[in-house]
Amino acid sequence: MFTRLKWFAAGSAVTIGAGVYLGAKAKKARERITPEAITRAGVSTAAGIMGAAGRRMQRAGTVVETTVVVEESEGVDPGQG
């Protein structure tokens, strides 16, 4: 009989502890998820994706050197810029 009580108490303590832990974790997550935080994360992710795409394009050699094009259109000798 005492063994059953011991296991019941241990199970109850673990259940209550898990509930408190998960409740605190949910509260922190709720505080972290604000419209500003979501926007900031989205912009950061988009910037990272664009940066990675740009690096891939540079490695592939498909990026046009815009400074040369602009200098030529302004009548400036490239390299004198």
C-alpha positions in Angstrom: 0.0 0.0 0.0 2.8 2.4 0.9 4.5 1.7 -2.5 1.3 2.8 -4.4 1.2 6.0 -2.3 4.8 6.7 -3.0 4.4 6.3 -6.8 1.2 8.3 -6.8 3.0 11.2 -4.9 5.9 11.0 -7.3 3.7 11.1 -10.4 1.7 14.0 -9.0 4.8 16.0 -8.2 6.2 15.4 -11.7 2.9 16.4 -13.3 2.6 19.6 -11.3 6.3 20.4 -12.0 5.8 19.9 -15.7 2.7 22.1 -15.7 4.5 24.9 -13.9 7.5 24.6 -16.3 5.4 24.6 -19.4 3.3 27.4 -18.2 6.3 29.6 -17.6 7.7 28.7 -21.0 4.4 29.5 -22.7 4.3 32.9 -20.9 7.8 33.8 -22.2 6.8 32.7 -25.7 3.7 34.8 -25.6 5.7 37.9 -24.5 8.2 37.2 -27.3 5.6 37.0 -30.0 4.6 40.5 -30.7 3.8 42.1 -34.1 7.1 44.0 -33.9 9.1 40.9 -33.2 7.5 39.0 -36.0 8.1 41.8 -38.4 11.7 42.1 -37.3 12.2 38.4 -37.8 10.6 38.4 -41.2 12.8 41.3 -42.4 15.9 39.7 -41.1 15.1 36.4 -42.8 14.3 38.1 -46.1 17.6 40.1 -45.9 19.5 36.9 -45.3 17.8 35.1 -48.2 18.6 38.1 -50.5 22.2 38.2 -49.3 22.7 34.5 -49.9 21.1 34.8 -53.4 23.4 37.7 -54.2 26.5 35.8 -53.1 25.4 32.8 -55.3 24.9 35.1 -58.2 28.4 36.6 -57.7 30.0 33.2 -57.6 28.2 32.3 -60.8 29.4 35.5 -62.5 26.0 36.8 -63.4 26.2 40.1 -61.6 26.7 43.1 -63.8 29.1 45.6 -62.5 26.8 48.6 -62.0 29.5 51.1 -61.2 31.0 50.7 -64.7 27.6 51.0 -66.3 26.8 54.2 -64.4 30.2 55.8 -65.0 30.0 55.1 -68.7 26.5 56.6 -68.9 27.7 59.7 -67.1 30.7 60.1 -69.5 33.3 59.3 -66.9 36.2 57.1 -67.8 35.8 53.9 -65.7 38.7 53.6 -63.4 39.0 57.4 -62.9 35.9 57.3 -60.6 
